[in-house]
Amino acid sequence: MRRLWLDLRPLDPVRSIKAKLGILVIVSVSFAGAFTAIGVSTGIRARYVVLTATVLSLIVTQFLAHGMTSPLRRMTAAARAMAAGDYSRRIRATSQDEVGELANAFNQMAADLETADRQRRELIANVSHELRTPISALRAVLENVVDGVTDPDDAAVKAALFQTERLGRLVGELLDLSRLEAGAVPLDLSDFEVGTFLALAVDEAAAAGRPVRFALSVDPPQLTARADQARLHQVVANLLDNAAKHSPSGGEVRVGARSLPGGGVRIEVADEGPGIPAGQRHRVFERFTRGGDGGEQTTGGGTGLGLAIARWAIELHGGTIEVAPSARGALIRVDLPADPEPLTNA
C-alpha cells in the first residue's frame, strides 16, 4: 500500500513541467486559502487556522511534487547502479512532460549500454577462444620438437607456420574490424570496370583449388562502379571463399553484377550449398558467427570475422549487404551507390 501511494503521479498527463509547477502553486494556494476562509467563518482562532492551513498545504505540495520528482530519483539510483556495472534498471516513464522524455532517453541509453557491455563480454570471450586454439596447437608442435617426440622436419615447421599464419590473420582482421567500426579507414574511391575487377577476384578464388566452378556475368559488359577497390576486393574475395567452401564438390558459384535503376551497382554471389535459414539470416554478419551455429553460413572454419568486416566495409561506402532469398543455396547481395558518400563513423 505504501509503495502504491508513493508511485501515485496525478500530474503525469500534463505535458509541460512549467504547467505542472503552475498547477502545484495554484492547488497549494487555493487549498490554503479555502481552509483559511472556512476556519475564519467557523470562528477558529486565526493562528490555528494559518498553522493548520500551512501544514495541509505542505502535505498537498509534497504529494504532488513527489510524483513529479520520482523519475529523477529513480534515474539517480539507476545511474549509481550503472556505475557499478548493473545496466538492467529501467525507469517507469509515464509522465508526458520533459521529465518523461528524459526518462525515455535514459531507458534507451541504459538498453544501449547493456547491449554494448554484453557485446564487449562476448567479444572478449570469443577472441580469447579464437586465440587459444592456434596458440595451443603451436605450443603442442613446439613442445613435441623440444621433447624429441617429433623431428624438426618440414612437416613440423609447416604445422607451426600454419598456426602462426592463423594467428596473424585473426589479429589482422580484428584490427581491420576495429578501424572500420571507428570509421578510421579512409576510402580511396576510384572508377573501374566491374567485369575486369570481378574476373580478377574469380581467378584468385579459383586458384585456391576448391572443387567448384565459377560462373561470371556482368550486365552491361562495360559496367563501371565507383568504390575503394582494395576494400571491395576484400569483400568479394570473402564472399567467393565462403561460397566455394559451402558448395558441394562439382558445384557452381555464380557471380553477377548489374546496374541499378538510378545508378549504382549490384553484386551478387550465389552458391549451391545448404543455404541459410530465413530466421538466421540477420545473424550472418555478426562477429564470430560460423557455419553450423544454428544454420548460419559464414566463414566456416575461418576466424568468423570476414562477413562482419564485409558489412562494415560496404556500409562505409554508404551501401548495403544482405542475404537475399534464394531457391537454392545462399545468395549474398551487395548494393553500392552510384556516388558513394563515406560515413564518418560506421
Protein Blocks (a to p, Z undefined) as FASTA:
>chain_A
ZZmmmmpcfklmpcbfklmmmmmmmmmmmmmmmmmmmmmmnopafklmmmmmmmmmmmmm
mmmmmmmmmmmmmmmmmmmmmmnopakbccddfbfbfklmmmmmmmmmmmmmmmmmmmmm
mmmmmmmmmmmmmmmmmmmmmmmmmnomaccbfklmmmmmmmmmmmmmmmmmmmmmmmmm
nopaccddddddfklmmmmmmmmmmmnopacddddddddfklccdddfklmmmmmmmmmm
mmmmmpcehiacdddddddehiajddddddfbebjafklmmmmmpghiaehihoiaceeo
pnolmmmmmmmmmmmnopacdddddfehjdddddddfbdcddfbZZ
